[in-house]
Amino acid sequence: MSVRIECVRMTDAQRHTFVCPECRRSIEVDDAMRATLLDAGCVVCGAAVTEADIDNPSATSTPTADRLS
């Protein structure tokens, strides 16, 4: 019997910037954490999270700093 183990470097995963609509914390997350945020809410304050609260790096969007001002 053999077991195959694959390692994925974090730098290969897509990175997203999450900005909480309630506490305004900004957190850099990978795809797995993005999915968790959408399911469970903000890890800091528990507020509900929507797609609009997480930047998609492949989409053309306004930089996070501009949205916070």
Order of alpha helices (4+ residues) and beta strands (2+ residues): beta-beta-alpha-alpha
